[in-house]
């Protein structure tokens, strides 16, 4: 990965872990604000803004697509957990 993208992923991961007190279930609750069992692009955008993360449209799209492993246009709980489990060295 490009250094810029690695830094963005690391920053997003660090921030959502910090805000959710290192609890993936709490993170899911914050992200799945509409309680529909998936996180769509706008949900993701709004959740990041709520926790103080402001990314460009391009950065936001890239992070969303990185987490959305199956590329179905939404993030499910297991995809979020996979992202949660990453360490920054994985982003290389």
TACORWO-V143813 format. One record per backbone hydrogen bond with DSSP energy under -1.0 kcal/mol. CO is the residue of the C=O (numbers start at 0). NH is the residue of the N-H. If there is no record, write none. Layout:
<<CO NH> <CO NH>>
This chain:
<<1 5> <2 6> <3 7> <4 8> <5 9> <6 10> <7 11> <8 12> <9 13> <10 14> <11 15> <12 16> <13 17> <14 18> <15 19> <16 21> <17 20> <19 22> <22 26> <23 27> <24 28> <25 29> <26 30> <27 31> <30 32> <31 34> <38 74> <39 43> <40 44> <41 45> <42 46> <43 47> <44 48> <45 49> <46 50> <47 52> <48 51> <55 59> <56 60> <57 61> <58 62> <59 63> <60 64> <61 65> <62 66> <63 67> <66 68> <67 70> <74 38> <75 79> <76 80> <77 81> <78 82> <79 83> <80 84> <82 85> <86 89> <87 90> <88 91>>
